[in-house]
């Protein structure tokens, strides 16, 4: 392992070195960095030209300029841009904005896409599979800039207008109920009669739910409350237990249910702490939740302690997330009033000069992140869904999966312990490139939504023929590509024991 990593690092160093030279030369020859000053009619025109020429060393051959840049990088100095601004703080701000924008969208797309793809593969040629396939092909064909513009129009402008009087029209309730019924029917396995019953149940439940939300004007002052938190937590406990250990073992189920109950109770007990916390306090509560859930799994798990600890921890973290969401929703009414009932923003990373408590500033960030995150998820989700479905279908037809079934192993064990790990190998390759690409930002999305991230810094450097920002961008993204691809190679050996890193 150590020899493999060392060899990859040495090779990657020389690849990055050659790539930096090519990128620097191409950027330097991309145009005239003095073009804007040549059109300047002010008396200081010649002085400005001389200052920029000296700052960018335009009188020095490009190879020597590159060697000078390389020497500064070795010393940890990114230098300055063509206007004399230090690149280190510019890069720090751009990287922070990009990670805030793209990281959450990428992680959600990977997680949800893999789950949907696996379920689609396990229910091949079912109504759910056809629906997912149809939706994925539609999302594949949508241009990102068009999706972004549509989201700004209908999810921001129209939705903000609707929030002033959040009453759902009967026609919309009917359409939403129909969609709910179709989802229930697609998720149901069985004959036509069973799917029709599921469709009817979904239709009635969805229609009743949205009618209640409309009559109570829930969207004007939303919240979950302890009963709903408890209900979601208990349902999640059953689901995580089924995945981790199976419902035939009582120990893991009791541990997960106890984690859900304790989490719901703590939503009331910790009221003073959650009134206006800090991120440090939230992180401490998360660590405490994990510790308590591990203890519950160990104490109640019996012979299935490992599985019980997993199920209890996942349930506890999910219940904690519901408590966090409930507190944030309770602050929505005050936040909406403070931003003139325009909670969903169409541009920028935050509201200028906005002051509020922890939950209100969180809602402000979420309102700015909502549209670009949705735009990125819609495209990436389709990719991961199709990749994971195809990979899982290929693995499920392998001999060792049929052998596992022939030995009488439960289907949950066959899918999770035999097929799932190997099915992730092709997806892992794509994940490595996507997570590395996260560092590079989303150029189109940043332009549409006015984010000043890595993509903005890169395109601005190219337009201004300024190698400094371009090279700062390339150093970070190039290093990320090398590191994440190395991590993917190491994960191959973990996912498939037949793969060796020698």
C-alpha positions, 0 to 999 in steps of 0.5 A: 500500500505504501509503495503504491501511494509513493509511486503514484505521488511521484508520477502525479508530481511530474504530471502536474509539473508538465500540466502547469507549464502547458496551462501557464504558457497557453494562458499567457499567449491567450491574448493581450493583458494590456488591452483594456489599458490601451483603450484608456484615455486618462492622463495616467495611461502610460503609468498604468501600462508600465506598472502592470507590465512590471507587475506581470513581468511582461518584458520577460520571456514566458518560460522565465516567467513560469520558472519565477512562478514555480519558485514562488509556489515552492515557497508557498506564495501564490503571488498577485493578480494583474491588479496587485491583489494577493491571490491567497485570500481571493483563492480562499474566498472562492474555494469557500464559496464553491464548496458551499455551493457544490459540495452539498449538491454533489453528495446528495446527488451521489447518495440519492442517485445510488439508492434510486439506481439500486432500487431500480435495478432490483425492480427491473422492468417494474413501474418504478424502473420505467418511471426512473428511466424516463425521468433520468433521460429527461434530466440528461437532455436538459441544458443546465443554463435553461434549468437554472433560468426556469428555477429562478422563474418558477421556484423563486419568483412565483413561489415567493409570490405564492408564500404571501398567501400560501393556499393550494388551489384544488386543481394543484392538490388534485395533481399532487395527489395523482403524483403521490398515487403514481409514486405509491403504485410504482414503489409497490411490488405485486400484481395489478390489483395490489398496485391499484390498491397502493395507487388509491391509498397514495392518492387519498393520503397525498390529497388529504395531506396537501389539503390539511397543509393548505387549510392550516396555512402551514407554509406560512409558519411551518414546523414539524413538532415532537409527534412528527419527529417521533413518527419519522424517527420510529419509521426510520428505525424500522427501515435502518434495522431492516437494512443493517440486521433484518427484522427477525432480530429484536436487539437491533430493532429495540436499540434503533427504536430507543434511539428514535425515542430519546432523540424525540424527547431531547428535542424538548429537553434541549430547548434552551440549548437549541434556542440560538446555538453555534456550529461548535455546539451543534457538532458537540451534540452530533458527537454526543448523539453518536456516542449514546447510540453506540452505547444503546446498540452495544447494550441492547444488541445482544449477539447482533451488537455490531448491526445494532450499533449501526442501526441505532447510530443511523437512526439517532443521526436521522432523528437529530437531523429532523430536530435540526430541521424542525428548529430551522422551520420554526424560525421561517416566519420571522426570517421571511418577514425580515426579507420582505417575504422573499425567502428564496433568493435568485442571486448571490451567496447571502443577503447583504448586511443581513443580521439574525440568530443562528437559525435565521442566518441558516435559512438565509444561506439555505435560501441562496443555496436552494436554486443552484443546488437543485439545478446541479442535483437534477443533472448529476442525479440522472447520471448516478441513477443510470450508472448505479442501475447498470452496474447493479444489473451486471453484478446481479447476474454474476455466478457468485450472486447466484451461488449466494442465493443457492446457499439459502442466504437472505436476499438482504444479505445477497444484495448488501454484502455480495452485490452492492460492494462490487456494484459500486466499483464503476460508480466509485470511478465517477465519484472520484472525478466528480468530487475532484470537479467539485473543487473546480466549481460550476462555471455555468451555475455560478454565472447564472446565480451570481456566485463568486467561486472557483469557476468565476475566478478561473473564467475571469483570469482567462478573460483578463489574460492573467496567469495568476488566478488561472494557475491558483485554480489549476494547482487546487483542482489538479491536486484534488484530481490526483488525490481523489483518484488515488482514494478511488484506487484504494477503495477498489481493493476494499470493495473487491478483495480480488483487486490488489494494489501491488 
